């Protein structure tokens, strides 16, 4: 989202990058966030917080046997 024009434009208009979160998961989490708070900023903070392992850690590489 920080490399190509389209991603940067989407961020300018308010799209929140959520890493590798599935779209279906993002929708349910967004509904949950707005059920927890009424403010947009607090909902944004909740949305980008990894609450139930809905996103993976990019630093972790599965199956990497080369150290």
Secondary structure by P-SEA (a helix, b strand, c coil): ccccaaaaaaaaabbbbcccccaaaaaaaaaaaaaacccaaaaaaaaaccccccccccccccccccc
